[in-house]
Amino acid sequence: MGKHGGAKTRTAVCFSDGVIFFAGAFMSLILVWSYFSIFSPSSNFTLIGFRRGTEPAKCSGFDMQFDPEDPGSFYDDPDLSYSIERPITGWDEKRKQWLESHPSFKPGSENRIVMVTGSQPAPCKNPIGDHLLLRCFKNKVDYCRIHGHDIFYSNSLLHPKMNSYWTKLPAVKAAMLAHPEAEWIWWVDSDAIFTDMEFTLPLHRYRYHNLVVHGWPSIIYDQQSWTAVNAGVFLIRNCQWSMELIDTWKSMGPVSPDYAKWGPIQRSIFKDKLFPESDDQTALIYLLYKHKEVYYPKIYLEAEYYFQGYWIGVVGGFFANVTERYLEMEREDATLRRRHAEKVSERYGAFREERFLKGEFGGRGSRRRAFVTHFTGCQPCSGDHNPSYDGDTCWNEMIRALNFADNQVMRAYGYVHTDLSKTSPLQPLPFDYPDETW
């Protein structure tokens, strides 16, 4: 079984074939590369030149032009299938062999993450739906770019029966096979928004676990509620255990001939389940409840920070209050006010963590920003939101959350939204903001 993982992808810089460098330029390049290597030892910066005959010459980092045919890999096995209906066996060994034959991807592989998200294949019925989904995708791309994660977006069904909330399982399995270099696959629902762009996942906490999901053991085992976990955001290790979990998990989904029976079974245990058919979230809770000894030791129920936070408990006055708290930190310490390149944003997030937030619980009432704000029940694409709240409230709060997150991104570009309810235009920042006023 694999160890925990997720490294980061960096820029590939290619020089044209046949270019001859002067000795001084070459030495300057070596000095720059050496400096980069010393101060960014975990980086995957790639420098590729070309020898005569267009043979690629890798200097450091990922060699994305190297894929040996001899020996082959699991990709050459005609019996291996990406389909959710066909199980995968021996996956840990297959991944290990692939990494052995692609050695440039081994350094940092234990911390490498690929994010997977997606949306429906058809245009949205809600007039503002496509705009909101585009903004939500931009939000995820921004987070991944800042933290060096790859991202895959799917807007197609990978199995005709696995639709609605079940679409994630075929997409996650396909991503595991497509990315043997990644230790973790991170599923994030389309309506989940990153609202703390500095926060990094505490992967060391999950080193003995294979699935991370937001939830509470007491609500599973004492209250038997279908809201005990939220399966809209989860981190799953790219290993054989996870392949087998997906096989078991999907056996309660539409692809199973027994699908119709699972809804009533789930509702007989989890009395508060809202709809009659089997869903992915209740199916996961069912596995934890009925087979605790099998699954609980390997599933981390994260509740110490907002791995995903229900939006009703996050919005309102929270954005204004937490913005002021973070600005106060920046007024107190000039390091956080210093202008910097986006590529080194993690350094400043780590500084804030150590200086102001170390040991701070990440739930309601915390000084922390909510990591992920999940607009569960809003259904921005269809518009068929939960009737217990107004649709305009959903859309307006999504826009405020997106602009709140975008302010954290755009600081590196010299601009911010002064009004979270308005996406454009942005205001240029004074030099020593927020110590220097507008």
N, C-alpha and C positions, 0 to 999 in steps of 0.2 A: 504494500500500500504506500502511496506517495506521501512525501512530507509536505508541509505547508508551502505555499508558493505565491509568486507574482512579481516579476521584474518589470522593467520599463523599456519602452522602445524609444530610440533616439533618431536623430536626423542622419540620413545617408547622403554623403557628399561625394559625387562622382566627378572625376576629371576626364577630359576627352582623351581618346586614343592618340598616342604619338606625341603628346605634349612633353617637351623637355624643360625641366626646371633648371634654372641657374643654381649654382652651389649655395649662394647666399639665401635664396628663396627657399631652397630645400631645408637648410638648417633652421630657418625661421619656422617652417612648418613643423619640424621635429620638436622645436622648443615649445610651440603652442600645444602640440599633441601631448608633450610631457607634462606641461602645466595642467592640462585638462585631466590627464590620467591621475595625477597626484591629488587633485582637489575633488574629483568625482570618480572615486574608485569603483562605484557600483553602476556607473553609467554604461549604456550600450551604444555609445557613439560609434558610427561605422565610417571608416575611411577606405575607399576602394579606388585603386588606380587600375590602369590597363597596361599589360605587357604587349609586346609585339604579337600579332596574331589574335588580338582581342581576348587574351586569357585573363580572367579576373584575378587581381592580386589583393587579398584581404590584409589590411593592416591591423585592425582591431574591431571588436564588437561583432555584430551579426553578419554572417556571410549569406546573404539572401540569394546568391547565384550558385550556391553549392547544394546539390541534391543527388547523391551518388546512386547509380543504378545497380551497382554491385558492391556490397550486398543490397538487396532490395529492402523494402519496409512493409509494414502492414497495408500500406496503400496499394501494393502490388498484388494483394490477395483478392481474387475475384469473389470469394465467398464472404468477405467482410461487407456489411451493409450499413448505411447511414440510417436506414428506416427505423422508426420507433418500434416497429413490430418485430425486428430481428435483434436478439440479444448479442452483446459483445462479450467475449471471454478473453482472459489473459491480458487485459488492457494495461495493467501496471508494467508487465514485461514488454509489451509493444511500445509503450511510451519510452521506457528506459532505453530500448534498442534504438529508437528514433533519435533520442538525445545523444546517445553514444556515437551515432553516425553523423550527427550534425553538432559537433563540439562547440561551435561558436554560440549556440543557444543555451549551453549548460550553465554558464555563470549567471547567478541570480534567478535561475528558473524556479527556485523554491518560493519566490515571492512575486511571480509573474501572474498578472490578472488580465483576462479578456472580459469586457462588459458586453452583455447581450440584452437587447431591448427590441421593441417592434410595435407595430400597429396593424390595423385591419387592411386588407388589400383594396378596398373600395373607398371612394371619397366619403368624407364625413357628412352626415345629415345635418348636424348642428352647424349653422352658418359660420360660427367662429371656431369650429372644431379643428379644421386643418391648420389654421394659424396657431392654435394652442399646441397641437402635436408637434409642429415645426419648432416652436419655441422650447418645448420640453426636450426635443431631441438636441437642439443647440445647447441646452443646459448640460446634458450628459456629455456631449462632445467637448464642451469647455472643461468639465471636470476631468475627463480622461486626458485631454491634452496637458493640463496643468500637472497631472500626477503620472503621466507616462504610460497610461493603459491603452491597449487597443480596444476598439469598439466595433461590434457587428449589429446592424439594424436589419430586421426582417419584417417585410410587409406582405408576406405570402404565407399561406398555409403549407406546412411541410407534410401534412397528412390531412386528407379531406375530412376525416371524422374528428380530428383533434382541433376543434375550433374554440372560440371564446377564451376562457381562462386556461384551457388545456393546451393552447398553442405553444406555451413556453417550453414544455417538455421535449417535443421534437427539436425545437430550436437549440435548446441547451445541449442535447445529446449530439447534434450535428456540430456545434461549436467545440465540444470536447474532442471530437475526432479531427476537426479542421485545425485545432491548435494544440498539438501534443507538447509544444514548447511552454504552454501555460499550465500552472499548477491549479489555478482557480478560475472558475467561470462565474461571473457575477450577473445574475438576472435582475433587471430593474424594470418594473412596469412603466408603460408609457406615461401614466399620470403621476408618477413619483418624481419629485423635483429635488435636486441637491440644493440645500439652502445653507450649507457651510462648505464653501469651496476649498478651505484650507485643511479640513479634517482628513486624516489618513486612517485607513482601516488598521486596527491593532492586530495584525496577523499573528503575532507571537501568542496572543491569547487563544488562538484557534489551532495551535500546532498539533493537538491530539484529537481534533474533530474534523469531520468531513462535510458537514453542512452547518451553515450559520443562518439563523432566521430569528426575527424579532418575536419574542413570546415569553410566556410565564408558566413554569411547571404547575403552580397551584391552580391556575385556571384550566389546565388540561386535566389534572388528576383529581382535583377537589370539586371544581364547578362544572366540568364537562361542557365547556363552551366552545362553539365553533370559531370564536374570535380569540382563542388562546394563542394563536400565532397568526402572522400575516404572511402569506406565501407570495405576495406581490414583489418582494425584494428578498433575494437569498443569495448566499455565496456557497458554491458547491465545489468540492475538490475534484480535480480531474483524475479520478482513480477508479479501479474496478468496483470498489464498494459503492460508489456513486452510480456507476452503470447499473448495478443490480438494484439499487434503490429506485432508479427511474423505471426499470422493468416492473417492479412491484407497484410503484406509485401509479403508473399508467394502466395497470390492470383494473383500477376502479374508474377509468375514464372511458370515453366514447368508443375507443378502439377495441374495448373488451366485449365479448359476447355477453358478459354478465353485468354490463353497465347499468341496466335498468334496476337491478336489485340493490345496488350500492346506495342509492339515494335514501330509500327507506331504512336501510341498516344504519347509515350515518345519523339520520334524524331520530332513530330510536335511542341513540346514546347522547347526541348533542341536541338537546330539545330546543335550543334557541336558533337552530339553523333556519335561515329564512326561506330558502327555495327547495323544491323537492328533489331535483336531480343531484347526482354526485358531482362535487366540485373538487378542484385540486387542493384547496386549503383544508377542507374538512377531511379529505383523504389522507393528507399528511398527518393531521392531528389524530386520526383514527389509528394510523400505524404507531404513533408515539403512545397512544393510550392502550391499545390492545397488545402491542409487542414492545413494551418498555425496555425489556432486557436486551433486545436486539438493536433498537434504534437510539434510545436515549443516551447511551454512552458516547455515541459518535455525532450527536446533533447538539450544537451549542445554541441555547435559547438566550439571545442577547437582549438584555433589558437595562443595561447600564448607560446607554446613550440612545439617541433616536436613530438606530439603524434604519428604521422607518417610523415616522411619527404621524399619527392620524391628524389630518389637517385641522379639524375642529379644535383640537387641543393646542394648536401651534399658532394659528393666525390671530386676527384681532389686533390687540395692542402690542403683541409680541415683537413684531418686526421693528416698530419704532423704539421699543424699550431696549431690545438687544442691540440695535444699531448704536444707540447712545452709549451702552455699556462698552461696546468694542471701540467706539471713538474715544471714550475716556481712557482706555488702555493705551491708545495711540498718543493721546495728549501727554500721558505720564511717561512714556518711553519713546524717545526719538528714533530708535531702531525700527519700530513699526511704521514710522512715518517716512522712512527713507524710500525714495524711488528705486525701483529695481526691475530687472528683466523678468518677464513672466516665467521663463525657464527655471528661475531660482526661487519661485514663490514658496516652495516647500520649506525652504530655510526659514522664512519669516513665519510661516505657520507653526513650525517646530519651536521657534523662539517664543511666540505668543503662548503656546502650550506650556512651556517650561516656566515662563515668567508669570503668567496670570491664571492659567486654567488647570494646572497639574492637580489631580485629585478631585476635580470638580465633576460631580455627577451630571449626566447629560439629559435628564428628563425635565418635566415641567417644573418651573421655578428656578431652573439652573441659569447660571451666567452664560452658559454656552449657547451658541446657535444650534437649532435643530439640524442634525446632519442631513436627513432626508425627510421632506414633508410630502406625505402621500395623500393625494386627493381621492381617496377611496370613496366610491359611490357617486362621484360627480359625473362620470361617463362623458368626458368632453367631446368625444367624436359623435356619438349617437344623440347626446343631449338628454337621454333617458335617465336622469339623475335620481337619486334616492328622494322620494317625495317628502321626507322629513325636513329638507331644507331647500331653499330657493335656488333655482339654476343660476340666476345672475350673481348670487353670492359665490357660487362655485367659480364661475368664470372670472369675476373681479378679484377674488382672492388668489386664484392661480396666476393672474397677471402680476399682482403685487409680490407674490412669492418669487416669480421668475425675475422681476426687476430687482428685488432684494438680492438674489443670487448674482444677477448680472452686474450689480454694483461692485461686488467683490472681484469679478473678472476684469471689469473695465477700469478699475483703479490702475492696473498695470499699463493701460493705454491712455491714461490721463483724463478720463471722463467718468461721470456718474449720473444716475437718475436722481434728480432732486425731489421728484414726486413719484412714489412707487406705483401710483395708479396710471402713470403715463410712460409709455415705452420710448417715445421719442419727442423732442430732441434731448440730447444729453448735455450736461454742463461741464465745461473744462475745469479742472481742479487747480487751485493755487499751489504754489511750490511746496509749502510745508503743511499742507492740509493733514489733519484738522486743526493743528495749532494755529495756522494762519487762516483767518476767516475768508469768506467769499468776497 
